[in-house]
Amino acid sequence: MNPGFKKMWANRIQNLPPYLFAEIDRQKQELLQKGVDVIDLGVGDPDRPTPAFIIEALQRAAEDPKNHIYPSYSGMNSFREVAAQWCQRRFGVKLDSEREVITLIGSKEGIAHFPLGFINPGDLVLVPDPAYPVYSVATQFAGGRVYAMPLKKENGFLPDLEQIPKKVADEAKLLFLNYPNNPTSAVANREYFEEVVDFAKRHQIIVCHDAAYSEIYFDGERPPSFLEIPGAKEVGIEFHSLSKTFNMTGWRIGFATGHPDLIAALGKIKTNIDSGVFQAVQWAGIAALQSDGRCVEGMRGLYQKRRDVLAGELQRLGLDVYWPKASFYLWIGVPKKFDSMSFAALLLKEASIVATPGIGFGPSGEGYIRMTFTCEVDRLQEAVDRIQRLGHL
Ligand SMILES: *Cc1c(COP(=O)(O)O)cnc(C)c1O
């Protein structure tokens, strides 16, 4: 590569936060090369294949030349209608599929582009800490400033809106939330969302709710949608994903729902950047969203069994485990003599287990590690046995 090019990188990528996991990635690769049996509880990617009926819908649609053209920018009408019907069935949320739903190339794409529609240089955005990194990076790409809202265990990992100074709240333009939450696995109830609607109205803030894990819940307790709260549609947008629900992370399809003016702004950005989702993938998405939900029920049962093994056994070993009611993540307080980096390093070095240091999700993730349960129970049990053998916890 031309040695000058790195110096020519724009500030927006020069200034990206350092990639904290580089050293862990390097050590993991080294162990794999030595033939060590590494248990990777780091990546949050469903391990089971996409259900066959979804793949078949893609195959049929891919063969039809009508689907080979540029798709519509905002998504096929039929996909948006089915997405709206799904929101009505699942959450009781009524949506106008033409004005209040937009197809996304995965929810990450919509989340990353949304701030470009609202944030001018210097504008303030409220972002949870720890969090999925896209909220703050997308804010910075748009020239905005991040105000971090710490997620604390004593508040159930929900931002304490009362703690946000009035001046900051009045100045802020956007507020990002994500429940069920990655990385903490916390769930928000309706009462909390009601507080958020009230806060957003008082301070004229747009709420961006990331609902990627709305369908990965346990014990039959279905997490609410932000939009099912009265008044929420006047203040917010919600990002939905088919990735985690239907084991479709590689397919790149999701959708956003919310106030028509918010959807329209996102649409304006997208029209000038991408050209929509391959129609065959949207047909596969239609098959997924229209299905009776048995495949999702099956996955929930599977994740719940895995949760019970990993969370239950680690708790028995004396680790400080936050019991997940949703998502496929375990948020674990590290033992006293460690911080999040050194505990993750110990697990890798002494037990060949990959876990993600909490600090990688923001400063308030210090003191925690995240483990995923997207692998089979026997692997989770093996991980527990290795941790038990470490002893000195
Ligand atoms: C996985 C994930 C997403 C991205 O989902 P895609 O639809 O695959 O882009 C969004 N938000 C959170 C919190 C996630 O963990």
The ligand as a MOL file (V3000), in Angstrom:
LIG
                    3D

  0  0  0     0  0            999 V3000
M  V30 BEGIN CTAB
M  V30 COUNTS 15 15 0 0 0
M  V30 BEGIN ATOM
M  V30 1 C -26.7140 -7.9940 16.0300 0
M  V30 2 C -27.1570 -6.6340 16.4360 0
M  V30 3 C -27.6760 -5.7450 15.4970 0
M  V30 4 C -27.4990 -5.9210 14.0020 0
M  V30 5 O -28.3740 -6.7120 13.3980 0
M  V30 6 P -28.4350 -6.7660 11.8140 0
M  V30 7 O -29.9020 -6.7130 11.5510 0
M  V30 8 O -27.8160 -8.0850 11.4600 0
M  V30 9 O -27.7120 -5.6210 11.2190 0
M  V30 10 C -28.2050 -4.5400 15.9350 0
M  V30 11 N -28.1820 -4.2170 17.2300 0
M  V30 12 C -27.6540 -5.0290 18.1570 0
M  V30 13 C -27.6400 -4.5970 19.5690 0
M  V30 14 C -27.1070 -6.2560 17.7850 0
M  V30 15 O -26.5370 -7.0320 18.7050 0
M  V30 END ATOM
M  V30 BEGIN BOND
M  V30 1 1 1 2
M  V30 2 1 2 3
M  V30 3 2 2 14
M  V30 4 1 3 4
M  V30 5 2 3 10
M  V30 6 1 4 5
M  V30 7 1 5 6
M  V30 8 2 6 7
M  V30 9 1 6 8
M  V30 10 1 6 9
M  V30 11 1 10 11
M  V30 12 2 11 12
M  V30 13 1 12 13
M  V30 14 1 12 14
M  V30 15 1 14 15
M  V30 END BOND
M  V30 END CTAB
M  END
